[in-house]
Amino acid sequence: MFPEEVTIPPGLTLPDGSIDVSDISVPEQVIDQMIAQFEAAGMKVDKACFTALLKDESLRKMVEAGGAPNQDAIKKFFTCLST
């Protein structure tokens, strides 16, 4: 279903078929795990900014379309990070 390099956190399941990302919320535990991975790589993450980014409509539409991140999405992402 996913490429080998994709890791799904324990307890997270995805239904088969297409997914309407507009109704998905990311559990707090998953957000904390993502932030921990960035911090382990030496980045500091603004949790409120990152949580808001995961709710951003333009980002959700990009994910739903299966597209690559555009410059706007990358800029929004890096706004939440510092070193």
Protein Blocks (a to p, Z undefined) as FASTA:
>chain_A
ZZfklccdehiacdehjddfklpccdfklmmmmmmmmmmnopacdfklmmmmmmpmklmm
mmmnopacdfklmmmmmmmpcZZ
